[in-house]
Amino acid sequence: MHGVGLLALLLGVGLMFYLMFGAGGKGSAGQALEAQQQAQSVGNQLSGKDESGKLVTQSIKFEAGLKGIAVSEVTPGSPFDTLYG
């Protein structure tokens, strides 16, 4: 009788691993990695950094004049360039 219980336990563990990692699911490790990447992207955006970690304020130059401030230069490929052209 002990062999039947052990067999049932092993089948249950095998089924759990199959459902977590083998049946097309990412499992907890894949979900954690995906959530971390998304949180880091949002955190960088809120802190004023682009995807490479560079401050967004370093990708734009301003000129001050009598009527206000004008944008004089935008780094190609920067967030300002992709959002505002």
N, C-alpha and C positions, 0 to 999 in steps of 0.2 A: 504493500500500500504506500510505502514511503516513496517508491519510485514513481508512482503516478502523480503524487504531489509535486515532486521535483520536476517532472516532465511538464506539468501544467505551469509551474513557475517559469521555467525556461521558455516555453511557448509564449507566455504572457510578456516576458521581457523582450523576446524577439519581435513580437507584434508591436510593442511600444516603439522600439527602435525603427522598425520598418515604417510606421506611421509618421514618426518624427523626421526621419532623414531619407527614407527610400521612396516614398510614395509621391514624389514631386514636391514635397514640402521643404522649406528651408530649415526648419527646426529652430530651436531657440537661439543657437549661435548666429545663424543667418539673419534672423529677425533682429537680434541685438545689434549686429553690425549695420544693418540697414537703418535702424532707428538712430544709431550714433552718427552716421553720415548725414542724415536729415537734420538732426539737432545741431550738428556742427555748422551746416550750411546756413541755417536760420540764425545761429549765434553770430557767425561772421557777418551776416547781413545787418543784424542789429547793432553790432559793434563798429560798423563802418569799414569792413575789410572785404576784399574780393576773394575769389576762390583760392588764390595762391597765398593769402594771408597779408597781402600788401594793403596799406591804408588807402582808401578810396580818395582821400584828399590829396594824395601824392600823384594822382593821375590826371589832375586838372590844374590849370594856371589861370589866375585872374588878373585883370588890369583895372586899377581904380582910376576913375575920371571924375569930372565935376558933376556929371549927371548920375553917377552910381558906379556899379561894378559890372564889368563885362568879362565873359569867358574868352580868354585869348588862345588857349591851347587845350586839347583833350587827347590823352593817350589812346591810340587806336586799340580796340579790343577791350578797353576798360569798361566797367559797369556803366559809367556815364555815357560812353560811346554807344553801347548796345541799347541802353534805355532811351536816350534822348537824341542820338544821332549826332 
